[in-house]
Amino acid sequence: MHWIYEPWPWYIGGIFIATTLVLLLFMGKTFGFSSNLRTMCSMMGAGKTCDFFCFNWKAQTWNLLFLVGTILGGLIAYHFLSVDGAAIPLGESTVQKLHDLGIESAGQAYVPTELFSNESFSSFKTILLLLLAGFFVGFGSRYAGGCTSGHAISGLSNFQLPSLIAVIGFFIGGLIMVHLIFPLIF
């Protein structure tokens, strides 16, 4: 079982993604993770007050099962299929830049403890940043008509021009965040 703890090559993940997309295509469905929020809101009766949520949510239960499977898969992978405390291999220059920004756990922990430890949630700044980031991600994914996974994986594989435009926007936004905004925050 040692091989399961190691990073898998890109072509193995690619085969899994391509197989999933082909199966979804044959079933007449499209992949998108952010649509689960719309489905859950519709399930809870939001369609009574807003037409956006008025649709047949039962047709999307397969996507909710995918969401649950993703969460369970992440929990299983983290708790049973990972080496405790193993850090993600980062380049020396990346570690140095993160250290310069005050993130000392870079290169030593799986996630930066300065951002994701229980103690970090006692900081008003961290809570505010997480709330703002969650709002921008949620609003942006709905405004763009889908999230990064929906556009980049499903939309591009179906040759949709709006998905290409959205993915280009995601990359530009990511570059702006990492190189301009992130250093200002930290």
C-alpha positions in Angstrom: 0.0 0.0 0.0 3.0 2.3 0.1 2.3 3.5 -3.5 -1.0 5.0 -2.5 0.7 7.5 -0.2 2.9 8.9 -3.0 1.7 11.5 -5.4 0.2 9.9 -8.5 1.4 11.0 -12.0 -0.8 13.5 -13.9 -1.8 10.9 -16.5 -3.5 8.7 -13.9 -5.6 11.6 -12.7 -6.2 12.5 -16.3 -7.6 9.1 -17.1 -10.0 9.3 -14.1 -11.2 12.8 -15.1 -11.6 11.9 -18.8 -13.5 8.7 -17.9 -15.9 10.7 -15.6 -16.5 13.3 -18.3 -17.2 10.7 -20.9 -19.7 9.0 -18.6 -21.4 12.3 -17.8 -21.6 13.1 -21.5 -23.3 9.8 -22.3 -25.7 10.4 -19.5 -26.5 13.9 -20.7 -25.1 15.7 -17.7 -22.5 18.3 -17.1 -20.0 18.5 -14.3 -20.1 21.5 -12.0 -19.6 21.8 -8.3 -21.0 25.3 -7.5 -24.5 24.3 -8.9 -24.9 22.3 -5.7 -25.5 25.5 -3.7 -28.4 26.3 -6.0 -29.7 22.8 -5.7 -29.6 22.9 -1.9 -31.3 26.3 -1.8 -34.0 25.0 -4.0 -34.5 22.0 -1.8 -35.0 24.3 1.2 -37.7 26.2 -0.6 -35.9 29.2 -2.0 -37.8 28.8 -5.2 -40.9 30.3 -3.4 -39.2 33.7 -3.2 -36.7 33.7 -6.1 -37.3 32.4 -9.7 -33.6 31.5 -10.0 -34.1 28.7 -7.5 -37.4 27.5 -9.1 -36.3 24.4 -11.0 -36.5 20.6 -10.7 -33.8 20.0 -8.1 -34.4 16.3 -8.0 -32.7 16.0 -11.4 -29.5 17.2 -9.6 -29.4 14.7 -6.8 -26.6 12.9 -8.6 -24.4 16.0 -8.2 -25.3 16.2 -4.5 -24.1 12.6 -4.1 -20.9 13.6 -5.9 -20.5 16.5 -3.4 -20.9 14.1 -0.4 -18.5 11.6 -2.0 -15.9 14.3 -2.5 -16.1 15.3 1.2 -16.0 11.7 2.4 -13.1 11.0 0.0 -11.2 14.0 1.3 -11.7 12.8 4.9 -10.6 9.3 4.1 -7.6 10.5 2.2 -6.5 12.9 4.9 -7.1 10.6 7.9 -6.2 7.2 6.5 -4.1 7.6 3.3 -1.7 10.4 4.2 1.4 10.5 6.2 0.9 12.5 9.4 2.5 15.9 9.2 3.8 15.4 5.7 4.4 18.7 4.0 3.7 19.5 0.4 7.0 19.8 -1.5 7.5 23.4 -2.4 10.3 25.1 -4.2 12.9 26.9 -2.1 12.0 30.3 -3.6 8.3 29.8 -2.8 9.1 28.8 0.8 11.3 31.9 1.1 8.7 34.2 -0.3 6.1 32.8 2.1 8.5 33.1 5.0 9.0 36.8 4.0 5.2 37.2 4.3 5.2 35.8 7.8 4.0 32.2 7.0 6.8 30.3 8.8 5.1 26.9 8.5 5.5 26.9 4.7 7.4 23.8 3.6 7.0 22.2 7.0 3.3 21.6 7.3 0.6 20.3 5.0 -1.3 23.6 5.2 -0.1 26.9 6.6 -0.8 26.7 10.3 -0.9 30.5 10.4 -4.0 30.4 8.3 -5.7 27.0 9.2 -4.9 26.2 12.8 -7.6 26.6 15.5 -5.7 29.5 17.0 -5.9 31.4 13.7 -9.7 31.6 14.1 -9.3 33.8 17.1 -8.0 36.5 14.9 -10.6 39.0 13.5 -8.5 39.5 10.4 -8.5 35.8 9.5 -12.2 35.4 10.0 -12.9 38.6 8.0 -10.6 37.4 5.2 -12.3 33.9 5.1 -15.8 35.5 5.0 -14.8 37.9 2.2 -13.0 35.2 0.2 -16.1 32.9 0.6 -18.4 35.7 -0.6 -16.2 36.5 -3.6 -15.8 32.9 -4.6 -19.5 32.2 -4.3 -20.6 35.4 -6.0 -18.0 35.0 -8.7 -18.9 31.4 -9.5 -22.5 32.2 -9.9 -21.8 35.4 -11.9 -19.5 33.4 -14.2 -22.2 30.7 -14.6 -20.0 28.1 -12.9 -17.0 27.4 -10.8 -13.4 26.7 -11.9 -14.0 23.0 -12.1 -17.2 23.3 -14.1 -15.7 25.6 -16.6 -12.1 24.3 -16.8 -13.0 20.6 -16.8 -16.5 20.2 -18.3 -16.8 23.5 -20.2 -13.4 23.3 -22.0 -13.9 19.6 -22.8 -17.2 20.5 -24.5 -15.4 23.4 -26.5 -17.6 26.1 -24.9 -16.2 29.6 -25.6 -17.7 31.1 -22.4 -15.8 28.5 -20.4 -12.6 29.4 -22.2 -13.2 33.1 -21.4 -14.0 32.2 -17.7 -10.9 30.1 -17.4 -8.7 32.9 -18.7 -10.4 35.2 -16.2 -9.7 32.7 -13.4 -6.0 32.6 -14.3 -5.7 36.4 -14.5 -7.6 36.7 -11.2 -5.3 34.1 -9.6 -2.2 35.9 -10.8 -3.4 39.3 -9.5 -4.3 37.7 -6.2 -0.9 36.0 -5.7 1.3 38.7 -7.0 -0.5 41.9 -6.0 -3.2 41.4 -3.3 -1.7 38.5 -1.2 1.5 40.4 -0.3 -0.7 43.4 0.8 -2.8 41.3 3.1 0.2 39.6 4.7 
